[in-house]
């Protein structure tokens, strides 16, 4: 079971860093404005999630209070990311006129 959790953690870390890489590339292509501002927030939120994900393999060595704090930060950053993504889609749909 330990190896499965480690494999899942490493997969999540690789995936989040891939997402961060893609956000950086796309950020350079987006013109200034509201979308660029949202994209900057995505960049920081994914970076925060990546840092949180990096701590997951260290969980067995962390005290319980630290684990709970890291999990809380990861959950909050993920939730804010989802809300920002949905708001961005609403703004895009509004601008396009759908």
Gaussian input, Z-matrix of N, CA and C with variables (Angstrom, degrees):
# hf/3-21g

backbone

0 1
 N
 C     1     B1
 C     2     B2     1     A1
 N     3     B3     2     A2     1     D1
 C     4     B4     3     A3     2     D2
 C     5     B5     4     A4     3     D3
 N     6     B6     5     A5     4     D4
 C     7     B7     6     A6     5     D5
 C     8     B8     7     A7     6     D6
 N     9     B9     8     A8     7     D7
 C    10    B10     9     A9     8     D8
 C    11    B11    10    A10     9     D9
 N    12    B12    11    A11    10    D10
 C    13    B13    12    A12    11    D11
 C    14    B14    13    A13    12    D12
 N    15    B15    14    A14    13    D13
 C    16    B16    15    A15    14    D14
 C    17    B17    16    A16    15    D15
 N    18    B18    17    A17    16    D16
 C    19    B19    18    A18    17    D17
 C    20    B20    19    A19    18    D18
 N    21    B21    20    A20    19    D19
 C    22    B22    21    A21    20    D20
 C    23    B23    22    A22    21    D21
 N    24    B24    23    A23    22    D22
 C    25    B25    24    A24    23    D23
 C    26    B26    25    A25    24    D24
 N    27    B27    26    A26    25    D25
 C    28    B28    27    A27    26    D26
 C    29    B29    28    A28    27    D27
 N    30    B30    29    A29    28    D28
 C    31    B31    30    A30    29    D29
 C    32    B32    31    A31    30    D30
 N    33    B33    32    A32    31    D31
 C    34    B34    33    A33    32    D32
 C    35    B35    34    A34    33    D33
 N    36    B36    35    A35    34    D34
 C    37    B37    36    A36    35    D35
 C    38    B38    37    A37    36    D36
 N    39    B39    38    A38    37    D37
 C    40    B40    39    A39    38    D38
 C    41    B41    40    A40    39    D39
 N    42    B42    41    A41    40    D40
 C    43    B43    42    A42    41    D41
 C    44    B44    43    A43    42    D42
 N    45    B45    44    A44    43    D43
 C    46    B46    45    A45    44    D44
 C    47    B47    46    A46    45    D45
 N    48    B48    47    A47    46    D46
 C    49    B49    48    A48    47    D47
 C    50    B50    49    A49    48    D48
 N    51    B51    50    A50    49    D49
 C    52    B52    51    A51    50    D50
 C    53    B53    52    A52    51    D51
 N    54    B54    53    A53    52    D52
 C    55    B55    54    A54    53    D53
 C    56    B56    55    A55    54    D54
 N    57    B57    56    A56    55    D55
 C    58    B58    57    A57    56    D56
 C    59    B59    58    A58    57    D57
 N    60    B60    59    A59    58    D58
 C    61    B61    60    A60    59    D59
 C    62    B62    61    A61    60    D60
 N    63    B63    62    A62    61    D61
 C    64    B64    63    A63    62    D62
 C    65    B65    64    A64    63    D63
 N    66    B66    65    A65    64    D64
 C    67    B67    66    A66    65    D65
 C    68    B68    67    A67    66    D66
 N    69    B69    68    A68    67    D67
 C    70    B70    69    A69    68    D68
 C    71    B71    70    A70    69    D69
 N    72    B72    71    A71    70    D70
 C    73    B73    72    A72    71    D71
 C    74    B74    73    A73    72    D72
 N    75    B75    74    A74    73    D73
 C    76    B76    75    A75    74    D74
 C    77    B77    76    A76    75    D75
 N    78    B78    77    A77    76    D76
 C    79    B79    78    A78    77    D77
 C    80    B80    79    A79    78    D78
 N    81    B81    80    A80    79    D79
 C    82    B82    81    A81    80    D80
 C    83    B83    82    A82    81    D81
 N    84    B84    83    A83    82    D82
 C    85    B85    84    A84    83    D83
 C    86    B86    85    A85    84    D84
 N    87    B87    86    A86    85    D85
 C    88    B88    87    A87    86    D86
 C    89    B89    88    A88    87    D87
 N    90    B90    89    A89    88    D88
 C    91    B91    90    A90    89    D89
 C    92    B92    91    A91    90    D90
 N    93    B93    92    A92    91    D91
 C    94    B94    93    A93    92    D92
 C    95    B95    94    A94    93    D93
 N    96    B96    95    A95    94    D94
 C    97    B97    96    A96    95    D95
 C    98    B98    97    A97    96    D96
 N    99    B99    98    A98    97    D97
 C   100   B100    99    A99    98    D98
 C   101   B101   100   A100    99    D99
 N   102   B102   101   A101   100   D100
 C   103   B103   102   A102   101   D101
 C   104   B104   103   A103   102   D102
 N   105   B105   104   A104   103   D103
 C   106   B106   105   A105   104   D104
 C   107   B107   106   A106   105   D105
 N   108   B108   107   A107   106   D106
 C   109   B109   108   A108   107   D107
 C   110   B110   109   A109   108   D108
 N   111   B111   110   A110   109   D109
 C   112   B112   111   A111   110   D110
 C   113   B113   112   A112   111   D111
 N   114   B114   113   A113   112   D112
 C   115   B115   114   A114   113   D113
 C   116   B116   115   A115   114   D114
 N   117   B117   116   A116   115   D115
 C   118   B118   117   A117   116   D116
 C   119   B119   118   A118   117   D117
 N   120   B120   119   A119   118   D118
 C   121   B121   120   A120   119   D119
 C   122   B122   121   A121   120   D120
 N   123   B123   122   A122   121   D121
 C   124   B124   123   A123   122   D122
 C   125   B125   124   A124   123   D123
 N   126   B126   125   A125   124   D124
 C   127   B127   126   A126   125   D125
 C   128   B128   127   A127   126   D126
 N   129   B129   128   A128   127   D127
 C   130   B130   129   A129   128   D128
 C   131   B131   130   A130   129   D129
 N   132   B132   131   A131   130   D130
 C   133   B133   132   A132   131   D131
 C   134   B134   133   A133   132   D132
 N   135   B135   134   A134   133   D133
 C   136   B136   135   A135   134   D134
 C   137   B137   136   A136   135   D135
 N   138   B138   137   A137   136   D136
 C   139   B139   138   A138   137   D137
 C   140   B140   139   A139   138   D138
 N   141   B141   140   A140   139   D139
 C   142   B142   141   A141   140   D140
 C   143   B143   142   A142   141   D141
 N   144   B144   143   A143   142   D142
 C   145   B145   144   A144   143   D143
 C   146   B146   145   A145   144   D144
 N   147   B147   146   A146   145   D145
 C   148   B148   147   A147   146   D146
 C   149   B149   148   A148   147   D147
 N   150   B150   149   A149   148   D148
 C   151   B151   150   A150   149   D149
 C   152   B152   151   A151   150   D150
 N   153   B153   152   A152   151   D151
 C   154   B154   153   A153   152   D152
 C   155   B155   154   A154   153   D153
 N   156   B156   155   A155   154   D154
 C   157   B157   156   A156   155   D155
 C   158   B158   157   A157   156   D156
 N   159   B159   158   A158   157   D157
 C   160   B160   159   A159   158   D158
 C   161   B161   160   A160   159   D159
 N   162   B162   161   A161   160   D160
 C   163   B163   162   A162   161   D161
 C   164   B164   163   A163   162   D162
 N   165   B165   164   A164   163   D163
 C   166   B166   165   A165   164   D164
 C   167   B167   166   A166   165   D165
 N   168   B168   167   A167   166   D166
 C   169   B169   168   A168   167   D167
 C   170   B170   169   A169   168   D168
 N   171   B171   170   A170   169   D169
 C   172   B172   171   A171   170   D170
 C   173   B173   172   A172   171   D171
 N   174   B174   173   A173   172   D172
 C   175   B175   174   A174   173   D173
 C   176   B176   175   A175   174   D174
 N   177   B177   176   A176   175   D175
 C   178   B178   177   A177   176   D176
 C   179   B179   178   A178   177   D177
 N   180   B180   179   A179   178   D178
 C   181   B181   180   A180   179   D179
 C   182   B182   181   A181   180   D180
 N   183   B183   182   A182   181   D181
 C   184   B184   183   A183   182   D182
 C   185   B185   184   A184   183   D183
 N   186   B186   185   A185   184   D184
 C   187   B187   186   A186   185   D185
 C   188   B188   187   A187   186   D186
 N   189   B189   188   A188   187   D187
 C   190   B190   189   A189   188   D188
 C   191   B191   190   A190   189   D189
 N   192   B192   191   A191   190   D190
 C   193   B193   192   A192   191   D191
 C   194   B194   193   A193   192   D192
 N   195   B195   194   A194   193   D193
 C   196   B196   195   A195   194   D194
 C   197   B197   196   A196   195   D195
 N   198   B198   197   A197   196   D196
 C   199   B199   198   A198   197   D197
 C   200   B200   199   A199   198   D198
 N   201   B201   200   A200   199   D199
 C   202   B202   201   A201   200   D200
 C   203   B203   202   A202   201   D201
 N   204   B204   203   A203   202   D202
 C   205   B205   204   A204   203   D203
 C   206   B206   205   A205   204   D204
 N   207   B207   206   A206   205   D205
 C   208   B208   207   A207   206   D206
 C   209   B209   208   A208   207   D207
 N   210   B210   209   A209   208   D208
 C   211   B211   210   A210   209   D209
 C   212   B212   211   A211   210   D210
 N   213   B213   212   A212   211   D211
 C   214   B214   213   A213   212   D212
 C   215   B215   214   A214   213   D213
 N   216   B216   215   A215   214   D214
 C   217   B217   216   A216   215   D215
 C   218   B218   217   A217   216   D216
 N   219   B219   218   A218   217   D217
 C   220   B220   219   A219   218   D218
 C   221   B221   220   A220   219   D219
 N   222   B222   221   A221   220   D220
 C   223   B223   222   A222   221   D221
 C   224   B224   223   A223   222   D222
 N   225   B225   224   A224   223   D223
 C   226   B226   225   A225   224   D224
 C   227   B227   226   A226   225   D225
 N   228   B228   227   A227   226   D226
 C   229   B229   228   A228   227   D227
 C   230   B230   229   A229   228   D228
 N   231   B231   230   A230   229   D229
 C   232   B232   231   A231   230   D230
 C   233   B233   232   A232   231   D231
 N   234   B234   233   A233   232   D232
 C   235   B235   234   A234   233   D233
 C   236   B236   235   A235   234   D234
 N   237   B237   236   A236   235   D235
 C   238   B238   237   A237   236   D236
 C   239   B239   238   A238   237   D237
 N   240   B240   239   A239   238   D238
 C   241   B241   240   A240   239   D239
 C   242   B242   241   A241   240   D240
 N   243   B243   242   A242   241   D241
 C   244   B244   243   A243   242   D242
 C   245   B245   244   A244   243   D243
 N   246   B246   245   A245   244   D244
 C   247   B247   246   A246   245   D245
 C   248   B248   247   A247   246   D246
 N   249   B249   248   A248   247   D247
 C   250   B250   249   A249   248   D248
 C   251   B251   250   A250   249   D249
 N   252   B252   251   A251   250   D250
 C   253   B253   252   A252   251   D251
 C   254   B254   253   A253   252   D252
 N   255   B255   254   A254   253   D253
 C   256   B256   255   A255   254   D254
 C   257   B257   256   A256   255   D255
 N   258   B258   257   A257   256   D256
 C   259   B259   258   A258   257   D257
 C   260   B260   259   A259   258   D258
 N   261   B261   260   A260   259   D259
 C   262   B262   261   A261   260   D260
 C   263   B263   262   A262   261   D261
 N   264   B264   263   A263   262   D262
 C   265   B265   264   A264   263   D263
 C   266   B266   265   A265   264   D264
 N   267   B267   266   A266   265   D265
 C   268   B268   267   A267   266   D266
 C   269   B269   268   A268   267   D267
 N   270   B270   269   A269   268   D268
 C   271   B271   270   A270   269   D269
 C   272   B272   271   A271   270   D270
 N   273   B273   272   A272   271   D271
 C   274   B274   273   A273   272   D272
 C   275   B275   274   A274   273   D273
 N   276   B276   275   A275   274   D274
 C   277   B277   276   A276   275   D275
 C   278   B278   277   A277   276   D276
 N   279   B279   278   A278   277   D277
 C   280   B280   279   A279   278   D278
 C   281   B281   280   A280   279   D279
 N   282   B282   281   A281   280   D280
 C   283   B283   282   A282   281   D281
 C   284   B284   283   A283   282   D282
 N   285   B285   284   A284   283   D283
 C   286   B286   285   A285   284   D284
 C   287   B287   286   A286   285   D285
 N   288   B288   287   A287   286   D286
 C   289   B289   288   A288   287   D287
 C   290   B290   289   A289   288   D288
 N   291   B291   290   A290   289   D289
 C   292   B292   291   A291   290   D290
 C   293   B293   292   A292   291   D291

   B1=1.4573
   B2=1.5329
   B3=1.3447
   B4=1.4595
   B5=1.5230
   B6=1.3304
   B7=1.4692
   B8=1.5257
   B9=1.3196
   B10=1.4633
   B11=1.5269
   B12=1.3224
   B13=1.4635
   B14=1.5231
   B15=1.3221
   B16=1.4588
   B17=1.5291
   B18=1.3190
   B19=1.4656
   B20=1.5274
   B21=1.3186
   B22=1.4689
   B23=1.5289
   B24=1.3223
   B25=1.4675
   B26=1.5200
   B27=1.3165
   B28=1.4654
   B29=1.5303
   B30=1.3191
   B31=1.4721
   B32=1.5310
   B33=1.3246
   B34=1.4668
   B35=1.5290
   B36=1.3314
   B37=1.4628
   B38=1.5279
   B39=1.3111
   B40=1.4730
   B41=1.5264
   B42=1.3205
   B43=1.4619
   B44=1.5217
   B45=1.3342
   B46=1.4615
   B47=1.5299
   B48=1.3282
   B49=1.4609
   B50=1.5256
   B51=1.3242
   B52=1.4609
   B53=1.5307
   B54=1.3340
   B55=1.4713
   B56=1.5268
   B57=1.3214
   B58=1.4603
   B59=1.5289
   B60=1.3106
   B61=1.4586
   B62=1.5269
   B63=1.3272
   B64=1.4715
   B65=1.5313
   B66=1.3220
   B67=1.4602
   B68=1.5294
   B69=1.3193
   B70=1.4638
   B71=1.5308
   B72=1.3238
   B73=1.4627
   B74=1.5329
   B75=1.3288
   B76=1.4643
   B77=1.5232
   B78=1.3122
   B79=1.4673
   B80=1.5250
   B81=1.3269
   B82=1.4636
   B83=1.5297
   B84=1.3287
   B85=1.4594
   B86=1.5260
   B87=1.3162
   B88=1.4643
   B89=1.5281
   B90=1.3441
   B91=1.4703
   B92=1.5281
   B93=1.3154
   B94=1.4573
   B95=1.5256
   B96=1.3014
   B97=1.4567
   B98=1.5164
   B99=1.3127
   B100=1.4625
   B101=1.5279
   B102=1.3100
   B103=1.4597
   B104=1.5251
   B105=1.3149
   B106=1.4724
   B107=1.5284
   B108=1.3222
   B109=1.4627
   B110=1.5350
   B111=1.3333
   B112=1.4540
   B113=1.5242
   B114=1.3192
   B115=1.4585
   B116=1.5182
   B117=1.3321
   B118=1.4530
   B119=1.5294
   B120=1.3145
   B121=1.4681
   B122=1.5247
   B123=1.3455
   B124=1.4686
   B125=1.5204
   B126=1.3160
   B127=1.4587
   B128=1.5192
   B129=1.3200
   B130=1.4642
   B131=1.5263
   B132=1.3203
   B133=1.4641
   B134=1.5278
   B135=1.3120
   B136=1.4704
   B137=1.5253
   B138=1.3282
   B139=1.4684
   B140=1.5255
   B141=1.3295
   B142=1.4661
   B143=1.5252
   B144=1.3257
   B145=1.4625
   B146=1.5305
   B147=1.3219
   B148=1.4682
   B149=1.5234
   B150=1.3175
   B151=1.4668
   B152=1.5280
   B153=1.3202
   B154=1.4665
   B155=1.5190
   B156=1.3246
   B157=1.4629
   B158=1.5200
   B159=1.3399
   B160=1.4650
   B161=1.5288
   B162=1.3204
   B163=1.4681
   B164=1.5291
   B165=1.3106
   B166=1.4677
   B167=1.5313
   B168=1.3420
   B169=1.4680
   B170=1.5295
   B171=1.3237
   B172=1.4648
   B173=1.5283
   B174=1.3238
   B175=1.4595
   B176=1.5262
   B177=1.3241
   B178=1.4732
   B179=1.5251
   B180=1.3260
   B181=1.4674
   B182=1.5272
   B183=1.3299
   B184=1.4630
   B185=1.5236
   B186=1.3429
   B187=1.4604
   B188=1.5371
   B189=1.3147
   B190=1.4662
   B191=1.5296
   B192=1.3187
   B193=1.4669
   B194=1.5271
   B195=1.3127
   B196=1.4651
   B197=1.5216
   B198=1.3242
   B199=1.4661
   B200=1.5196
   B201=1.3197
   B202=1.4604
   B203=1.5279
   B204=1.3236
   B205=1.4591
   B206=1.5301
   B207=1.3225
   B208=1.4678
   B209=1.5239
   B210=1.3151
   B211=1.4683
   B212=1.5276
   B213=1.3178
   B214=1.4656
   B215=1.5172
   B216=1.3300
   B217=1.4625
   B218=1.5223
   B219=1.3318
   B220=1.4687
   B221=1.5252
   B222=1.3283
   B223=1.4595
   B224=1.5296
   B225=1.3266
   B226=1.4606
   B227=1.5258
   B228=1.3239
   B229=1.4667
   B230=1.5254
   B231=1.3221
   B232=1.4666
   B233=1.5147
   B234=1.3293
   B235=1.4637
   B236=1.5295
   B237=1.3340
   B238=1.4634
   B239=1.5281
   B240=1.3267
   B241=1.4627
   B242=1.5245
   B243=1.3169
   B244=1.4696
   B245=1.5298
   B246=1.3192
   B247=1.4680
   B248=1.5265
   B249=1.3238
   B250=1.4622
   B251=1.5281
   B252=1.3149
   B253=1.4691
   B254=1.5264
   B255=1.3114
   B256=1.4665
   B257=1.5241
   B258=1.3311
   B259=1.4729
   B260=1.5234
   B261=1.3210
   B262=1.4617
   B263=1.5246
   B264=1.3209
   B265=1.4609
   B266=1.5295
   B267=1.3328
   B268=1.4579
   B269=1.5330
   B270=1.3384
   B271=1.4605
   B272=1.5180
   B273=1.3154
   B274=1.4712
   B275=1.5308
   B276=1.3253
   B277=1.4681
   B278=1.5240
   B279=1.3168
   B280=1.4651
   B281=1.5313
   B282=1.3239
   B283=1.4680
   B284=1.5296
   B285=1.3187
   B286=1.4740
   B287=1.5208
   B288=1.3250
   B289=1.4551
   B290=1.5096
   B291=1.2966
   B292=1.4730
   B293=1.5158
   A1=111.26
   A2=116.98
   A3=120.28
   A4=111.34
   A5=115.67
   A6=119.87
   A7=111.61
   A8=116.68
   A9=119.91
   A10=110.09
   A11=116.77
   A12=121.10
   A13=110.52
   A14=117.07
   A15=120.85
   A16=110.75
   A17=117.33
   A18=121.56
   A19=110.91
   A20=116.16
   A21=120.18
   A22=111.06
   A23=116.59
   A24=120.79
   A25=111.41
   A26=116.84
   A27=120.73
   A28=110.06
   A29=117.03
   A30=120.62
   A31=110.84
   A32=116.83
   A33=121.11
   A34=110.67
   A35=117.20
   A36=121.25
   A37=110.25
   A38=117.02
   A39=120.60
   A40=110.84
   A41=117.06
   A42=121.42
   A43=111.58
   A44=117.28
   A45=119.79
   A46=110.76
   A47=117.51
   A48=119.40
   A49=111.45
   A50=117.57
   A51=120.46
   A52=109.73
   A53=116.34
   A54=120.53
   A55=110.22
   A56=117.16
   A57=120.90
   A58=110.67
   A59=116.61
   A60=121.81
   A61=110.83
   A62=117.18
   A63=121.49
   A64=111.53
   A65=116.75
   A66=120.74
   A67=109.86
   A68=117.10
   A69=120.84
   A70=110.04
   A71=116.89
   A72=120.75
   A73=110.67
   A74=116.67
   A75=119.73
   A76=112.33
   A77=117.13
   A78=121.03
   A79=111.25
   A80=115.68
   A81=120.44
   A82=112.05
   A83=117.55
   A84=121.56
   A85=113.26
   A86=117.21
   A87=120.89
   A88=109.56
   A89=117.54
   A90=119.47
   A91=110.28
   A92=115.88
   A93=119.78
   A94=110.74
   A95=115.38
   A96=121.29
   A97=111.21
   A98=115.16
   A99=121.32
   A100=111.83
   A101=117.32
   A102=120.30
   A103=110.24
   A104=117.77
   A105=121.97
   A106=110.18
   A107=117.33
   A108=120.96
   A109=111.05
   A110=116.72
   A111=120.37
   A112=110.24
   A113=115.61
   A114=119.65
   A115=110.70
   A116=117.59
   A117=121.36
   A118=109.98
   A119=116.14
   A120=119.94
   A121=110.09
   A122=117.42
   A123=120.75
   A124=110.59
   A125=115.94
   A126=121.17
   A127=110.80
   A128=116.86
   A129=120.48
   A130=112.28
   A131=117.42
   A132=119.74
   A133=111.61
   A134=117.37
   A135=119.75
   A136=109.53
   A137=117.20
   A138=119.96
   A139=111.66
   A140=116.26
   A141=120.38
   A142=111.10
   A143=116.59
   A144=120.00
   A145=110.81
   A146=117.39
   A147=120.91
   A148=110.95
   A149=116.77
   A150=120.00
   A151=110.22
   A152=116.36
   A153=120.00
   A154=112.18
   A155=116.76
   A156=120.75
   A157=111.20
   A158=116.63
   A159=119.92
   A160=112.30
   A161=117.01
   A162=119.53
   A163=112.76
   A164=118.05
   A165=120.65
   A166=112.63
   A167=120.15
   A168=117.83
   A169=113.18
   A170=117.73
   A171=121.63
   A172=112.83
   A173=117.69
   A174=121.39
   A175=114.44
   A176=120.06
   A177=117.88
   A178=113.55
   A179=117.96
   A180=121.00
   A181=112.86
   A182=118.05
   A183=121.33
   A184=111.69
   A185=116.99
   A186=119.22
   A187=110.01
   A188=115.75
   A189=121.79
   A190=111.76
   A191=117.96
   A192=119.76
   A193=111.54
   A194=117.70
   A195=120.49
   A196=110.81
   A197=117.01
   A198=120.98
   A199=110.52
   A200=116.11
   A201=120.35
   A202=111.41
   A203=117.28
   A204=121.21
   A205=110.52
   A206=117.27
   A207=120.99
   A208=110.28
   A209=117.33
   A210=120.63
   A211=110.27
   A212=117.03
   A213=120.45
   A214=112.21
   A215=117.10
   A216=121.15
   A217=110.62
   A218=117.06
   A219=121.09
   A220=110.10
   A221=116.95
   A222=120.43
   A223=111.73
   A224=117.14
   A225=120.41
   A226=110.86
   A227=117.48
   A228=120.50
   A229=110.65
   A230=117.50
   A231=121.01
   A232=111.97
   A233=116.37
   A234=120.35
   A235=111.38
   A236=117.35
   A237=120.84
   A238=109.88
   A239=116.71
   A240=121.19
   A241=110.94
   A242=116.77
   A243=120.65
   A244=110.57
   A245=117.59
   A246=121.08
   A247=110.30
   A248=117.75
   A249=121.12
   A250=110.96
   A251=117.89
   A252=121.19
   A253=110.27
   A254=117.11
   A255=120.80
   A256=110.22
   A257=117.39
   A258=120.26
   A259=111.55
   A260=117.17
   A261=120.38
   A262=110.45
   A263=117.13
   A264=120.11
   A265=111.37
   A266=117.28
   A267=120.37
   A268=110.49
   A269=117.27
   A270=120.46
   A271=111.34
   A272=117.21
   A273=120.84
   A274=110.15
   A275=116.98
   A276=120.80
   A277=110.46
   A278=116.56
   A279=121.32
   A280=111.03
   A281=116.92
   A282=121.01
   A283=110.46
   A284=116.93
   A285=121.24
   A286=109.54
   A287=117.25
   A288=120.88
   A289=114.09
   A290=116.94
   A291=120.30
   A292=111.55
   D1=-35.87
   D2=178.52
   D3=-59.29
   D4=-41.89
   D5=-178.00
   D6=-68.67
   D7=-34.77
   D8=177.44
   D9=-65.17
   D10=-44.48
   D11=178.85
   D12=-63.89
   D13=-40.79
   D14=177.59
   D15=-64.47
   D16=-42.28
   D17=178.35
   D18=-62.57
   D19=-43.58
   D20=177.53
   D21=-63.46
   D22=-41.61
   D23=179.53
   D24=-63.43
   D25=-45.98
   D26=179.84
   D27=-64.52
   D28=-39.30
   D29=177.32
   D30=-62.94
   D31=-42.84
   D32=178.79
   D33=-64.38
   D34=-41.26
   D35=179.56
   D36=-63.70
   D37=-45.80
   D38=178.47
   D39=-61.58
   D40=-42.11
   D41=-179.22
   D42=-65.00
   D43=-43.43
   D44=-177.91
   D45=-68.35
   D46=-35.39
   D47=177.10
   D48=-71.43
   D49=-32.01
   D50=173.18
   D51=-63.90
   D52=-43.02
   D53=177.93
   D54=-61.83
   D55=-42.01
   D56=178.57
   D57=-62.53
   D58=-42.29
   D59=177.04
   D60=-59.60
   D61=-45.57
   D62=-179.89
   D63=-64.90
   D64=-39.02
   D65=179.45
   D66=-63.65
   D67=-40.76
   D68=179.59
   D69=-62.92
   D70=-44.62
   D71=179.57
   D72=-63.08
   D73=-46.89
   D74=-178.66
   D75=-68.68
   D76=-30.72
   D77=-178.95
   D78=-59.58
   D79=-36.49
   D80=-179.60
   D81=-69.85
   D82=-22.03
   D83=-175.97
   D84=-94.44
   D85=-10.27
   D86=-175.62
   D87=-88.80
   D88=127.95
   D89=177.72
   D90=-69.55
   D91=162.25
   D92=-178.12
   D93=-63.62
   D94=158.15
   D95=-179.94
   D96=134.24
   D97=-162.01
   D98=-176.15
   D99=-62.80
   D100=-43.01
   D101=-179.28
   D102=-62.80
   D103=-40.41
   D104=178.82
   D105=-62.84
   D106=-39.21
   D107=178.76
   D108=-65.08
   D109=-44.25
   D110=176.87
   D111=-62.48
   D112=-39.60
   D113=-177.88
   D114=-64.74
   D115=-36.18
   D116=177.11
   D117=-63.91
   D118=-39.70
   D119=177.01
   D120=-64.38
   D121=-41.56
   D122=176.44
   D123=-57.70
   D124=-43.35
   D125=-179.85
   D126=-57.05
   D127=-48.76
   D128=-179.21
   D129=-68.45
   D130=-39.16
   D131=179.44
   D132=-66.69
   D133=-41.34
   D134=178.16
   D135=-66.79
   D136=-37.86
   D137=175.65
   D138=-61.47
   D139=-42.14
   D140=177.18
   D141=-64.08
   D142=-42.16
   D143=176.77
   D144=-62.95
   D145=-40.27
   D146=179.86
   D147=-61.82
   D148=-43.10
   D149=177.81
   D150=-62.68
   D151=-42.68
   D152=177.30
   D153=-63.14
   D154=-41.63
   D155=179.14
   D156=-63.22
   D157=-35.30
   D158=179.93
   D159=-63.51
   D160=-24.60
   D161=-179.32
   D162=-82.17
   D163=-16.13
   D164=-175.09
   D165=-58.75
   D166=-44.87
   D167=177.90
   D168=-63.58
   D169=-18.56
   D170=179.32
   D171=-88.18
   D172=-2.95
   D173=-175.65
   D174=-52.08
   D175=-41.25
   D176=-179.96
   D177=-59.05
   D178=-24.57
   D179=-178.40
   D180=-93.25
   D181=-10.56
   D182=-176.26
   D183=-87.60
   D184=147.01
   D185=172.61
   D186=-67.74
   D187=158.64
   D188=-175.05
   D189=-57.34
   D190=-43.05
   D191=-178.32
   D192=-63.92
   D193=-36.84
   D194=177.42
   D195=-67.11
   D196=-40.86
   D197=177.37
   D198=-59.14
   D199=-46.30
   D200=-178.41
   D201=-64.34
   D202=-38.41
   D203=178.52
   D204=-65.47
   D205=-45.95
   D206=179.92
   D207=-62.89
   D208=-44.24
   D209=178.86
   D210=-61.94
   D211=-42.01
   D212=178.03
   D213=-61.48
   D214=-42.65
   D215=178.85
   D216=-64.98
   D217=-43.45
   D218=179.15
   D219=-61.63
   D220=-45.89
   D221=-179.47
   D222=-63.90
   D223=-42.96
   D224=-179.95
   D225=-65.67
   D226=-45.18
   D227=178.87
   D228=-61.59
   D229=-40.51
   D230=177.87
   D231=-63.91
   D232=-42.17
   D233=179.93
   D234=-66.14
   D235=-43.39
   D236=178.43
   D237=-63.58
   D238=-39.71
   D239=177.87
   D240=-58.85
   D241=-45.90
   D242=-179.67
   D243=-63.18
   D244=-44.13
   D245=179.23
   D246=-62.31
   D247=-44.35
   D248=179.27
   D249=-63.97
   D250=-39.68
   D251=178.79
   D252=-63.40
   D253=-44.60
   D254=179.32
   D255=-64.04
   D256=-44.04
   D257=178.02
   D258=-61.77
   D259=-38.45
   D260=177.92
   D261=-63.57
   D262=-43.99
   D263=178.24
   D264=-62.15
   D265=-39.81
   D266=176.46
   D267=-61.02
   D268=-43.37
   D269=179.68
   D270=-64.74
   D271=-41.22
   D272=178.71
   D273=-63.25
   D274=-44.21
   D275=179.01
   D276=-63.38
   D277=-38.97
   D278=178.57
   D279=-64.42
   D280=-43.60
   D281=-179.50
   D282=-67.94
   D283=-39.80
   D284=-179.04
   D285=-71.08
   D286=-28.20
   D287=177.44
   D288=92.77
   D289=30.65
   D290=178.38
   D291=-90.00

